Amino acid sequence: MTETTGYFVDWGGNARSTDTPGGGYRCEVDMVARYVAVMSKKGVLIHEGTFYKTLDDLAKAGIKAPLVDESVPW
């Protein structure tokens, strides 16, 4: 696992991994700001989210989002 491995919530209310967000997208993570930028292949900002290191951290924040894998469409 890299330092930026973690989770964020997409616009559909699903939890996604920063390593494999799906949709052909990639994530850029700012650990200090706890910020996730979801980028297209061409570098266009598609979505912004809050970075959570673990699924437990997401739950502690009161977020009930099902974890989906990269095959689930945005």
C-alpha beads as a LAMMPS data file, in Angstrom:
LAMMPS data file: protein, C-alpha beads

74 atoms
73 bonds

1 atom types
1 bond types

-500.0 500.0 xlo xhi
-500.0 500.0 ylo yhi
-500.0 500.0 zlo zhi

Masses

1 110.0

Atoms # bond

1 1 1 0.000 0.000 0.000
2 1 1 1.194 3.459 -0.792
3 1 1 0.910 6.408 1.548
4 1 1 -2.003 7.756 -0.507
5 1 1 -3.998 4.520 -0.403
6 1 1 -7.376 5.185 1.134
7 1 1 -11.016 5.897 0.342
8 1 1 -13.399 8.649 -0.702
9 1 1 -17.122 8.934 -1.428
10 1 1 -18.217 9.380 -5.050
11 1 1 -21.205 11.451 -6.220
12 1 1 -23.449 8.365 -6.028
13 1 1 -22.757 7.856 -2.329
14 1 1 -20.422 4.900 -2.822
15 1 1 -17.049 4.467 -1.147
16 1 1 -14.203 3.958 -3.622
17 1 1 -10.526 3.196 -3.299
18 1 1 -8.084 5.934 -4.264
19 1 1 -5.962 3.242 -5.948
20 1 1 -8.734 1.983 -8.234
21 1 1 -11.569 4.525 -8.524
22 1 1 -12.920 3.055 -11.780
23 1 1 -14.290 4.817 -14.833
24 1 1 -10.802 5.171 -16.264
25 1 1 -10.110 7.834 -13.637
26 1 1 -7.118 8.299 -11.328
27 1 1 -6.829 9.988 -7.951
28 1 1 -4.472 12.673 -6.735
29 1 1 -4.362 12.832 -2.946
30 1 1 -3.297 15.672 -0.651
31 1 1 -2.683 13.950 2.679
32 1 1 -2.370 17.182 4.676
33 1 1 -5.667 18.610 3.434
34 1 1 -7.337 15.153 3.340
35 1 1 -8.386 15.981 -0.231
36 1 1 -8.969 13.657 -3.182
37 1 1 -9.060 14.962 -6.743
38 1 1 -10.458 12.460 -9.227
39 1 1 -8.930 13.146 -12.629
40 1 1 -9.748 11.967 -16.151
41 1 1 -7.125 10.427 -18.429
42 1 1 -6.590 13.893 -19.936
43 1 1 -6.127 15.552 -16.542
44 1 1 -9.555 17.140 -16.182
45 1 1 -10.924 17.363 -12.627
46 1 1 -13.996 15.117 -12.500
47 1 1 -14.800 14.932 -8.773
48 1 1 -13.514 16.153 -5.406
49 1 1 -13.795 14.310 -2.125
50 1 1 -12.499 13.918 1.399
51 1 1 -9.706 11.393 1.959
52 1 1 -10.202 8.659 4.563
53 1 1 -7.244 6.399 5.365
54 1 1 -9.420 3.402 6.313
55 1 1 -13.022 2.283 6.010
56 1 1 -13.213 2.544 9.805
57 1 1 -12.304 6.247 9.530
58 1 1 -15.155 6.684 7.069
59 1 1 -17.577 4.966 9.479
60 1 1 -16.310 7.042 12.430
61 1 1 -17.243 10.154 10.418
62 1 1 -20.815 8.857 10.337
63 1 1 -20.736 7.947 6.657
64 1 1 -22.560 4.796 5.608
65 1 1 -21.323 4.257 2.074
66 1 1 -21.051 0.817 0.496
67 1 1 -17.589 -0.003 -0.831
68 1 1 -17.680 -0.648 -4.578
69 1 1 -14.920 -1.842 -6.864
70 1 1 -13.699 -0.251 -10.070
71 1 1 -16.169 -2.225 -12.220
72 1 1 -19.142 -0.270 -10.818
73 1 1 -19.931 2.650 -13.149
74 1 1 -19.940 6.196 -11.888

Bonds

1 1 1 2
2 1 2 3
3 1 3 4
4 1 4 5
5 1 5 6
6 1 6 7
7 1 7 8
8 1 8 9
9 1 9 10
10 1 10 11
11 1 11 12
12 1 12 13
13 1 13 14
14 1 14 15
15 1 15 16
16 1 16 17
17 1 17 18
18 1 18 19
19 1 19 20
20 1 20 21
21 1 21 22
22 1 22 23
23 1 23 24
24 1 24 25
25 1 25 26
26 1 26 27
27 1 27 28
28 1 28 29
29 1 29 30
30 1 30 31
31 1 31 32
32 1 32 33
33 1 33 34
34 1 34 35
35 1 35 36
36 1 36 37
37 1 37 38
38 1 38 39
39 1 39 40
40 1 40 41
41 1 41 42
42 1 42 43
43 1 43 44
44 1 44 45
45 1 45 46
46 1 46 47
47 1 47 48
48 1 48 49
49 1 49 50
50 1 50 51
51 1 51 52
52 1 52 53
53 1 53 54
54 1 54 55
55 1 55 56
56 1 56 57
57 1 57 58
58 1 58 59
59 1 59 60
60 1 60 61
61 1 61 62
62 1 62 63
63 1 63 64
64 1 64 65
65 1 65 66
66 1 66 67
67 1 67 68
68 1 68 69
69 1 69 70
70 1 70 71
71 1 71 72
72 1 72 73
73 1 73 74
